[in-house]
Amino acid sequence: MNIFWFIPTYGDGRYLGTRVGARAATPDYFRQIATAADGLGYTGVLIPTGKGCEDPWITASSLIPITRRLKFLVAMRPDLMSPTLAARMAATFDRSSEGRLLLNVVTGGDPEELEGDGVFLDHDGRYERTDEFLSVWKQAIQQQEVTYTGKHIQVNKAKVLHPTVQKPYPPLYFGGSSEAALNTAAKHIDVYLTWGEPPRQVREKIAAVRRLAEEQGRSVRFGIRLHIIVRETREEAWRAADSLIAHLDDATIASAQQVFAKMDSVGQRRMSELHKGDRTRLEISPDLWAGVGLVRGGAGTALVGDPGTVAARMQEYAELGIETFVLSGYPHLEEAYRVAELLFPLLPLSGASRGTGQVIPAAGEAVALGNLRGGS
């Protein structure tokens, strides 16, 4: 397993949907989380994108010099970027980080937000542009000269002069549940990310992407985006889940669900349908809790339980074909430590994900030898 963590560039806190216990999104806080994730042995961090977030490219760039191994899953926005400019940015970042760039291809989901950025394409039109964008981007970043005329993108003799460290290019990650999204993933993407749906639905999605990729003569790897609430006992974990939404009222939930309903994202609709805004039906599958999705767009589910239970659920997803787990928890700094300390020793981690799962002599608070021997 590759285990990723999350940099909450839109803010953080101990509770959802309230200013109680809120924590500001500051560059210093991002650095704290990144250095913790790096030292604990997470493979990488996802940096989100959107109107409410700090810019992911600038944020990720600021974290390069203070980390050693951590990889950065950074949003590349086909609707908002030129493919050749994006290729130059990616090549520069990959060299600057010595090969630690991963790219999260984000086609969008909130039409109102996209219109604010000057994008007026409909859902399928955005995926058409993504297809054209990636066709040009993949050639350009490999330093091939590209002349291309499509419905949405046109370039003439485009070329990126400086090479990437990773070959043929930094891996492309992508999530989307519509037919157009699945076809795009099958044609272009290295790692398909699903949100944390119940295993049966994840199995169906993986099978669909695999079939479409095989038709393209390709293979795709798979990952999942989840929140996580792990505690030493099951009872503690479920109390923590309840506490996370303790300050939510019905009006706040209804307002958030109305916003999500305006989106044309099939993935967001699938997330919302898991709970339908009803806080009495949040355990949608054993140990899979949809409370986060009451007010948070995008990934809205969390695995909840003691370490053994959560590790077993993760292994269940792994047996379906999931290799990469992109996790997060509130607040993100403290939960980065908790997840690594409680879960890493129980997981079959990849070589990149190494940290507190290893037993380190003299870790923790020093204890006087006299006390250990029963002395004064």
C-alpha beads as a LAMMPS data file, in Angstrom:
LAMMPS data file: protein, C-alpha beads

376 atoms
375 bonds

1 atom types
1 bond types

-500.0 500.0 xlo xhi
-500.0 500.0 ylo yhi
-500.0 500.0 zlo zhi

Masses

1 110.0

Atoms # bond

1 1 1 0.000 0.000 0.000
2 1 1 0.991 3.598 -0.675
3 1 1 -0.428 5.867 2.026
4 1 1 -0.932 9.564 1.272
5 1 1 -2.014 12.369 3.587
6 1 1 -3.700 15.721 2.889
7 1 1 -2.780 19.410 3.147
8 1 1 -6.014 21.309 4.088
9 1 1 -5.404 24.566 2.234
10 1 1 -8.992 25.726 2.828
11 1 1 -8.757 25.465 6.630
12 1 1 -8.874 22.848 9.341
13 1 1 -10.393 22.187 12.742
14 1 1 -11.769 19.743 15.283
15 1 1 -15.389 19.962 14.081
16 1 1 -17.208 20.206 10.750
17 1 1 -19.509 23.021 9.693
18 1 1 -18.665 25.453 12.485
19 1 1 -16.077 27.994 13.564
20 1 1 -15.806 26.271 16.927
21 1 1 -12.370 24.684 17.129
22 1 1 -11.463 26.122 13.726
23 1 1 -7.849 26.424 12.639
24 1 1 -6.579 28.909 10.068
25 1 1 -5.008 27.757 6.826
26 1 1 -1.557 29.320 6.951
27 1 1 1.723 28.528 5.199
28 1 1 3.275 27.718 8.563
29 1 1 0.559 25.164 9.301
30 1 1 0.993 23.559 5.876
31 1 1 4.699 23.219 6.613
32 1 1 3.960 21.541 9.937
33 1 1 1.736 18.942 8.271
34 1 1 4.145 18.343 5.398
35 1 1 7.174 17.822 7.618
36 1 1 5.157 15.524 9.872
37 1 1 3.965 13.453 6.899
38 1 1 7.490 13.305 5.515
39 1 1 8.995 12.153 8.801
40 1 1 6.217 9.678 9.558
41 1 1 6.671 7.912 6.245
42 1 1 3.627 8.837 4.177
43 1 1 4.282 8.375 0.470
44 1 1 2.918 11.788 -0.441
45 1 1 0.332 14.474 0.168
46 1 1 -2.696 15.544 -1.830
47 1 1 -3.049 19.309 -2.187
48 1 1 -6.626 20.319 -3.076
49 1 1 -7.813 22.859 -5.613
50 1 1 -10.793 25.181 -5.848
51 1 1 -12.003 28.684 -5.097
52 1 1 -11.697 28.204 -1.346
53 1 1 -8.174 26.766 -1.474
54 1 1 -4.737 28.301 -1.629
55 1 1 -3.086 27.738 -5.011
56 1 1 -1.816 24.133 -5.083
57 1 1 1.247 24.732 -7.267
58 1 1 2.602 27.552 -5.143
59 1 1 1.786 25.689 -1.936
60 1 1 3.491 22.514 -3.124
61 1 1 6.543 24.438 -4.350
62 1 1 6.960 26.015 -0.923
63 1 1 7.108 22.539 0.653
64 1 1 9.855 21.105 -1.561
65 1 1 12.869 22.396 0.416
66 1 1 11.565 21.368 3.846
67 1 1 10.836 17.728 2.910
68 1 1 13.053 14.886 1.752
69 1 1 10.990 12.025 0.341
70 1 1 7.419 13.305 0.305
71 1 1 5.672 13.359 -3.070
72 1 1 3.179 16.053 -4.017
73 1 1 -0.107 15.237 -5.745
74 1 1 -0.842 18.612 -7.351
75 1 1 -3.935 19.619 -9.330
76 1 1 -3.604 20.164 -13.061
77 1 1 -6.708 21.917 -14.423
78 1 1 -7.320 21.298 -18.162
79 1 1 -10.129 23.871 -18.220
80 1 1 -7.928 26.626 -16.802
81 1 1 -4.477 25.917 -18.261
82 1 1 -2.717 25.663 -21.585
83 1 1 -1.360 22.120 -22.049
84 1 1 2.091 23.378 -23.019
85 1 1 2.263 25.823 -20.093
86 1 1 1.157 23.002 -17.785
87 1 1 3.869 20.764 -19.248
88 1 1 6.558 23.379 -18.583
89 1 1 5.298 23.879 -15.034
90 1 1 5.311 20.131 -14.416
91 1 1 8.802 19.669 -15.841
92 1 1 10.180 22.495 -13.709
93 1 1 8.526 21.191 -10.549
94 1 1 9.692 17.636 -11.218
95 1 1 13.298 18.755 -11.607
96 1 1 13.129 21.130 -8.641
97 1 1 11.769 18.359 -6.398
98 1 1 14.094 15.690 -7.831
99 1 1 11.222 13.621 -9.169
100 1 1 8.572 14.071 -6.473
101 1 1 5.695 15.429 -8.587
102 1 1 2.420 13.580 -9.125
103 1 1 -0.397 15.206 -11.091
104 1 1 -4.069 15.151 -10.172
105 1 1 -6.052 15.904 -13.333
106 1 1 -9.124 17.879 -12.197
107 1 1 -11.804 18.496 -14.800
108 1 1 -14.164 20.341 -12.455
109 1 1 -17.568 19.809 -10.933
110 1 1 -19.128 23.079 -9.771
111 1 1 -20.443 24.969 -12.832
112 1 1 -20.856 28.234 -10.892
113 1 1 -17.261 28.175 -9.702
114 1 1 -16.043 27.285 -13.194
115 1 1 -17.999 30.149 -14.720
116 1 1 -16.284 32.449 -12.232
117 1 1 -13.000 31.268 -13.749
118 1 1 -14.273 31.847 -17.288
119 1 1 -15.205 28.239 -18.112
120 1 1 -18.628 27.810 -19.740
121 1 1 -18.346 24.289 -21.150
122 1 1 -20.943 21.728 -20.143
123 1 1 -20.014 18.492 -18.376
124 1 1 -19.132 16.411 -21.437
125 1 1 -17.492 19.383 -23.124
126 1 1 -15.069 19.663 -20.218
127 1 1 -14.072 16.024 -20.651
128 1 1 -13.632 16.542 -24.392
129 1 1 -11.219 19.347 -23.590
130 1 1 -9.444 17.168 -21.012
131 1 1 -8.923 14.474 -23.651
132 1 1 -7.421 17.005 -26.068
133 1 1 -5.371 18.646 -23.310
134 1 1 -3.789 15.369 -22.212
135 1 1 -3.108 14.311 -25.801
136 1 1 -1.030 17.464 -26.299
137 1 1 0.442 17.525 -22.781
138 1 1 1.814 13.981 -22.920
139 1 1 3.641 14.636 -26.172
140 1 1 4.937 18.055 -25.166
141 1 1 6.296 16.992 -21.788
142 1 1 8.264 14.242 -23.528
143 1 1 9.944 17.012 -25.558
144 1 1 8.187 16.094 -28.778
145 1 1 7.173 18.878 -31.140
146 1 1 3.371 19.000 -31.242
147 1 1 1.041 20.480 -33.819
148 1 1 -2.577 19.805 -32.939
149 1 1 -5.966 21.124 -33.987
150 1 1 -8.945 19.972 -31.951
151 1 1 -12.385 21.213 -31.029
152 1 1 -11.090 23.005 -27.917
153 1 1 -7.285 23.153 -28.203
154 1 1 -4.966 24.220 -30.982
155 1 1 -1.164 24.434 -30.841
156 1 1 1.442 24.843 -33.555
157 1 1 4.972 23.448 -33.202
158 1 1 4.722 23.360 -29.403
159 1 1 7.669 21.923 -27.514
160 1 1 8.948 21.758 -23.946
161 1 1 12.718 22.232 -23.889
162 1 1 13.603 20.977 -20.415
163 1 1 13.148 17.311 -19.429
164 1 1 11.430 15.747 -16.451
165 1 1 13.173 13.528 -13.936
166 1 1 10.409 10.908 -14.030
167 1 1 9.990 9.063 -17.322
168 1 1 8.072 9.257 -19.491
169 1 1 6.456 11.953 -17.311
170 1 1 5.159 12.420 -13.748
171 1 1 2.290 9.974 -13.147
172 1 1 -1.239 11.169 -13.870
173 1 1 -3.957 10.646 -11.237
174 1 1 -7.637 11.273 -11.889
175 1 1 -11.079 10.776 -10.409
176 1 1 -14.543 10.888 -11.953
177 1 1 -17.580 8.628 -12.087
178 1 1 -19.387 9.618 -15.279
179 1 1 -19.097 7.682 -18.534
180 1 1 -17.026 10.507 -19.993
181 1 1 -14.692 10.438 -16.989
182 1 1 -14.185 6.677 -17.130
183 1 1 -13.328 6.863 -20.827
184 1 1 -10.826 9.640 -20.152
185 1 1 -9.199 7.602 -17.389
186 1 1 -8.942 4.532 -19.596
187 1 1 -7.259 6.470 -22.386
188 1 1 -4.801 8.647 -20.460
189 1 1 -4.508 8.064 -16.710
190 1 1 -1.951 6.082 -14.696
191 1 1 -3.835 5.937 -11.358
192 1 1 -7.627 6.143 -11.170
193 1 1 -8.890 7.493 -7.835
194 1 1 -12.340 6.659 -6.526
195 1 1 -13.970 8.310 -3.568
196 1 1 -14.692 6.071 -0.584
197 1 1 -17.799 4.271 -1.724
198 1 1 -18.835 0.864 -0.323
199 1 1 -16.662 -2.000 -1.601
200 1 1 -19.321 -3.351 -3.960
201 1 1 -19.542 -0.024 -5.794
202 1 1 -15.760 0.342 -5.862
203 1 1 -15.459 -3.156 -7.344
204 1 1 -17.878 -2.245 -10.132
205 1 1 -16.018 0.973 -10.917
206 1 1 -12.631 -0.746 -11.022
207 1 1 -13.998 -3.414 -13.364
208 1 1 -15.405 -0.754 -15.700
209 1 1 -12.146 1.210 -15.874
210 1 1 -10.102 -1.953 -16.394
211 1 1 -12.326 -3.067 -19.249
212 1 1 -12.166 0.321 -20.958
213 1 1 -8.393 0.508 -20.482
214 1 1 -7.922 -2.948 -21.996
215 1 1 -9.862 -1.778 -25.040
216 1 1 -7.263 1.005 -25.334
217 1 1 -4.407 -1.478 -24.942
218 1 1 -3.524 0.035 -21.561
219 1 1 -3.559 -0.859 -17.876
220 1 1 -4.488 1.451 -14.993
221 1 1 -3.632 1.333 -11.288
222 1 1 -6.161 2.288 -8.629
223 1 1 -6.425 4.418 -5.507
224 1 1 -9.102 5.591 -3.094
225 1 1 -9.748 8.904 -1.351
226 1 1 -11.016 8.505 2.227
227 1 1 -11.173 10.202 5.580
228 1 1 -10.146 8.114 8.543
229 1 1 -11.090 8.054 12.220
230 1 1 -8.997 5.501 14.075
231 1 1 -8.704 5.181 17.843
232 1 1 -7.402 2.537 20.222
233 1 1 -10.925 1.147 20.689
234 1 1 -13.989 0.967 18.468
235 1 1 -16.035 2.900 21.015
236 1 1 -13.539 5.758 21.091
237 1 1 -13.526 5.936 17.292
238 1 1 -17.288 6.194 16.986
239 1 1 -17.405 8.817 19.714
240 1 1 -14.842 10.797 17.720
241 1 1 -17.010 10.485 14.614
242 1 1 -20.058 11.759 16.481
243 1 1 -17.989 14.590 17.961
244 1 1 -16.838 15.692 14.505
245 1 1 -20.418 16.614 13.536
246 1 1 -21.550 17.655 17.036
247 1 1 -22.011 21.301 16.028
248 1 1 -23.950 20.635 12.815
249 1 1 -27.594 21.668 12.737
250 1 1 -30.207 20.683 10.178
251 1 1 -30.124 24.083 8.463
252 1 1 -26.371 23.865 7.845
253 1 1 -26.707 20.360 6.428
254 1 1 -29.610 21.364 4.165
255 1 1 -27.717 24.400 2.876
256 1 1 -24.656 22.310 2.029
257 1 1 -26.746 19.654 0.284
258 1 1 -28.421 22.326 -1.842
259 1 1 -25.008 23.508 -3.011
260 1 1 -23.942 19.971 -3.902
261 1 1 -27.206 19.404 -5.812
262 1 1 -26.307 22.242 -8.206
263 1 1 -23.128 20.489 -9.281
264 1 1 -23.031 18.373 -12.413
265 1 1 -20.489 15.951 -10.934
266 1 1 -21.669 12.344 -11.054
267 1 1 -19.191 11.500 -8.295
268 1 1 -20.636 14.194 -6.030
269 1 1 -24.150 12.913 -6.685
270 1 1 -23.035 9.396 -5.754
271 1 1 -21.516 10.733 -2.532
272 1 1 -24.705 12.611 -1.618
273 1 1 -26.912 9.617 -2.383
274 1 1 -25.035 7.527 0.177
275 1 1 -26.699 9.401 3.041
276 1 1 -29.249 11.788 1.405
277 1 1 -28.496 14.380 4.077
278 1 1 -29.933 12.140 6.800
279 1 1 -27.703 11.992 9.881
280 1 1 -29.530 8.871 11.116
281 1 1 -28.237 6.708 8.233
282 1 1 -24.544 7.485 8.129
283 1 1 -22.968 4.024 8.457
284 1 1 -23.442 3.100 4.810
285 1 1 -21.317 -0.038 4.915
286 1 1 -19.623 -1.796 7.840
287 1 1 -17.280 0.758 9.462
288 1 1 -17.733 3.201 6.539
289 1 1 -19.301 6.465 7.756
290 1 1 -20.737 9.205 5.534
291 1 1 -20.921 11.969 8.140
292 1 1 -18.191 14.068 6.535
293 1 1 -20.285 14.345 3.376
294 1 1 -23.124 16.052 5.208
295 1 1 -21.337 19.374 4.721
296 1 1 -18.116 18.663 2.815
297 1 1 -18.036 18.399 -0.958
298 1 1 -15.944 15.754 -2.657
299 1 1 -14.714 12.893 -0.513
300 1 1 -17.383 12.472 2.146
301 1 1 -16.792 9.113 3.807
302 1 1 -14.503 7.878 6.570
303 1 1 -13.358 4.514 7.820
304 1 1 -14.090 4.392 11.548
305 1 1 -12.827 1.953 14.150
306 1 1 -9.969 0.508 16.129
307 1 1 -6.679 -0.151 14.288
308 1 1 -7.407 -3.792 13.527
309 1 1 -10.831 -3.016 12.096
310 1 1 -9.668 -0.130 9.944
311 1 1 -6.668 -2.091 8.664
312 1 1 -8.983 -4.971 7.727
313 1 1 -11.286 -2.624 5.803
314 1 1 -8.323 -1.144 3.963
315 1 1 -7.157 -4.649 3.099
316 1 1 -10.641 -5.365 1.745
317 1 1 -10.228 -2.460 -0.682
318 1 1 -6.685 -3.593 -1.491
319 1 1 -8.012 -6.997 -2.518
320 1 1 -10.239 -5.232 -5.050
321 1 1 -7.149 -3.657 -6.621
322 1 1 -6.628 -0.477 -4.602
323 1 1 -2.912 0.287 -4.173
324 1 1 -2.973 3.939 -3.069
325 1 1 -4.930 5.278 -0.093
326 1 1 -5.257 9.078 0.091
327 1 1 -6.325 9.716 3.674
328 1 1 -7.183 12.692 5.849
329 1 1 -8.538 13.416 9.320
330 1 1 -9.530 16.358 11.485
331 1 1 -7.415 18.112 12.566
332 1 1 -4.857 17.040 10.001
333 1 1 -1.673 17.593 11.972
334 1 1 -2.631 15.506 14.987
335 1 1 -4.396 12.848 12.933
336 1 1 -1.338 12.389 10.700
337 1 1 0.500 11.165 13.796
338 1 1 -2.393 9.092 15.108
339 1 1 -2.924 7.244 11.835
340 1 1 0.775 6.502 11.408
341 1 1 1.214 5.343 14.990
342 1 1 -1.898 3.158 15.181
343 1 1 -2.274 1.882 11.611
344 1 1 1.119 1.738 9.910
345 1 1 2.347 -1.253 11.964
346 1 1 -0.668 -3.259 10.724
347 1 1 -0.430 -2.434 7.017
348 1 1 1.640 -3.968 4.191
349 1 1 3.300 -0.677 3.324
350 1 1 5.238 0.002 0.160
351 1 1 8.910 0.878 0.398
352 1 1 7.960 4.558 0.226
353 1 1 5.566 4.396 3.185
354 1 1 7.835 3.777 6.126
355 1 1 7.759 5.584 9.430
356 1 1 6.418 4.964 12.866
357 1 1 5.413 1.484 11.808
358 1 1 9.008 0.611 12.677
359 1 1 9.872 0.123 16.341
360 1 1 12.472 2.731 17.288
361 1 1 14.402 2.224 20.540
362 1 1 13.857 4.943 23.142
363 1 1 10.859 6.385 21.261
364 1 1 8.403 8.318 23.385
365 1 1 9.022 9.950 26.737
366 1 1 12.203 8.886 28.475
367 1 1 11.647 6.879 31.642
368 1 1 14.194 6.796 34.467
369 1 1 15.841 3.409 34.750
370 1 1 15.377 3.543 38.490
371 1 1 11.631 3.687 38.041
372 1 1 11.730 0.767 35.645
373 1 1 13.512 -1.257 38.308
374 1 1 11.126 -0.194 40.996
375 1 1 13.649 2.203 42.568
376 1 1 12.949 5.622 44.035

Bonds

1 1 1 2
2 1 2 3
3 1 3 4
4 1 4 5
5 1 5 6
6 1 6 7
7 1 7 8
8 1 8 9
9 1 9 10
10 1 10 11
11 1 11 12
12 1 12 13
13 1 13 14
14 1 14 15
15 1 15 16
16 1 16 17
17 1 17 18
18 1 18 19
19 1 19 20
20 1 20 21
21 1 21 22
22 1 22 23
23 1 23 24
24 1 24 25
25 1 25 26
26 1 26 27
27 1 27 28
28 1 28 29
29 1 29 30
30 1 30 31
31 1 31 32
32 1 32 33
33 1 33 34
34 1 34 35
35 1 35 36
36 1 36 37
37 1 37 38
38 1 38 39
39 1 39 40
40 1 40 41
41 1 41 42
42 1 42 43
43 1 43 44
44 1 44 45
45 1 45 46
46 1 46 47
47 1 47 48
48 1 48 49
49 1 49 50
50 1 50 51
51 1 51 52
52 1 52 53
53 1 53 54
54 1 54 55
55 1 55 56
56 1 56 57
57 1 57 58
58 1 58 59
59 1 59 60
60 1 60 61
61 1 61 62
62 1 62 63
63 1 63 64
64 1 64 65
65 1 65 66
66 1 66 67
67 1 67 68
68 1 68 69
69 1 69 70
70 1 70 71
71 1 71 72
72 1 72 73
73 1 73 74
74 1 74 75
75 1 75 76
76 1 76 77
77 1 77 78
78 1 78 79
79 1 79 80
80 1 80 81
81 1 81 82
82 1 82 83
83 1 83 84
84 1 84 85
85 1 85 86
86 1 86 87
87 1 87 88
88 1 88 89
89 1 89 90
90 1 90 91
91 1 91 92
92 1 92 93
93 1 93 94
94 1 94 95
95 1 95 96
96 1 96 97
97 1 97 98
98 1 98 99
99 1 99 100
100 1 100 101
101 1 101 102
102 1 102 103
103 1 103 104
104 1 104 105
105 1 105 106
106 1 106 107
107 1 107 108
108 1 108 109
109 1 109 110
110 1 110 111
111 1 111 112
112 1 112 113
113 1 113 114
114 1 114 115
115 1 115 116
116 1 116 117
117 1 117 118
118 1 118 119
119 1 119 120
120 1 120 121
121 1 121 122
122 1 122 123
123 1 123 124
124 1 124 125
125 1 125 126
126 1 126 127
127 1 127 128
128 1 128 129
129 1 129 130
130 1 130 131
131 1 131 132
132 1 132 133
133 1 133 134
134 1 134 135
135 1 135 136
136 1 136 137
137 1 137 138
138 1 138 139
139 1 139 140
140 1 140 141
141 1 141 142
142 1 142 143
143 1 143 144
144 1 144 145
145 1 145 146
146 1 146 147
147 1 147 148
148 1 148 149
149 1 149 150
150 1 150 151
151 1 151 152
152 1 152 153
153 1 153 154
154 1 154 155
155 1 155 156
156 1 156 157
157 1 157 158
158 1 158 159
159 1 159 160
160 1 160 161
161 1 161 162
162 1 162 163
163 1 163 164
164 1 164 165
165 1 165 166
166 1 166 167
167 1 167 168
168 1 168 169
169 1 169 170
170 1 170 171
171 1 171 172
172 1 172 173
173 1 173 174
174 1 174 175
175 1 175 176
176 1 176 177
177 1 177 178
178 1 178 179
179 1 179 180
180 1 180 181
181 1 181 182
182 1 182 183
183 1 183 184
184 1 184 185
185 1 185 186
186 1 186 187
187 1 187 188
188 1 188 189
189 1 189 190
190 1 190 191
191 1 191 192
192 1 192 193
193 1 193 194
194 1 194 195
195 1 195 196
196 1 196 197
197 1 197 198
198 1 198 199
199 1 199 200
200 1 200 201
201 1 201 202
202 1 202 203
203 1 203 204
204 1 204 205
205 1 205 206
206 1 206 207
207 1 207 208
208 1 208 209
209 1 209 210
210 1 210 211
211 1 211 212
212 1 212 213
213 1 213 214
214 1 214 215
215 1 215 216
216 1 216 217
217 1 217 218
218 1 218 219
219 1 219 220
220 1 220 221
221 1 221 222
222 1 222 223
223 1 223 224
224 1 224 225
225 1 225 226
226 1 226 227
227 1 227 228
228 1 228 229
229 1 229 230
230 1 230 231
231 1 231 232
232 1 232 233
233 1 233 234
234 1 234 235
235 1 235 236
236 1 236 237
237 1 237 238
238 1 238 239
239 1 239 240
240 1 240 241
241 1 241 242
242 1 242 243
243 1 243 244
244 1 244 245
245 1 245 246
246 1 246 247
247 1 247 248
248 1 248 249
249 1 249 250
250 1 250 251
251 1 251 252
252 1 252 253
253 1 253 254
254 1 254 255
255 1 255 256
256 1 256 257
257 1 257 258
258 1 258 259
259 1 259 260
260 1 260 261
261 1 261 262
262 1 262 263
263 1 263 264
264 1 264 265
265 1 265 266
266 1 266 267
267 1 267 268
268 1 268 269
269 1 269 270
270 1 270 271
271 1 271 272
272 1 272 273
273 1 273 274
274 1 274 275
275 1 275 276
276 1 276 277
277 1 277 278
278 1 278 279
279 1 279 280
280 1 280 281
281 1 281 282
282 1 282 283
283 1 283 284
284 1 284 285
285 1 285 286
286 1 286 287
287 1 287 288
288 1 288 289
289 1 289 290
290 1 290 291
291 1 291 292
292 1 292 293
293 1 293 294
294 1 294 295
295 1 295 296
296 1 296 297
297 1 297 298
298 1 298 299
299 1 299 300
300 1 300 301
301 1 301 302
302 1 302 303
303 1 303 304
304 1 304 305
305 1 305 306
306 1 306 307
307 1 307 308
308 1 308 309
309 1 309 310
310 1 310 311
311 1 311 312
312 1 312 313
313 1 313 314
314 1 314 315
315 1 315 316
316 1 316 317
317 1 317 318
318 1 318 319
319 1 319 320
320 1 320 321
321 1 321 322
322 1 322 323
323 1 323 324
324 1 324 325
325 1 325 326
326 1 326 327
327 1 327 328
328 1 328 329
329 1 329 330
330 1 330 331
331 1 331 332
332 1 332 333
333 1 333 334
334 1 334 335
335 1 335 336
336 1 336 337
337 1 337 338
338 1 338 339
339 1 339 340
340 1 340 341
341 1 341 342
342 1 342 343
343 1 343 344
344 1 344 345
345 1 345 346
346 1 346 347
347 1 347 348
348 1 348 349
349 1 349 350
350 1 350 351
351 1 351 352
352 1 352 353
353 1 353 354
354 1 354 355
355 1 355 356
356 1 356 357
357 1 357 358
358 1 358 359
359 1 359 360
360 1 360 361
361 1 361 362
362 1 362 363
363 1 363 364
364 1 364 365
365 1 365 366
366 1 366 367
367 1 367 368
368 1 368 369
369 1 369 370
370 1 370 371
371 1 371 372
372 1 372 373
373 1 373 374
374 1 374 375
375 1 375 376
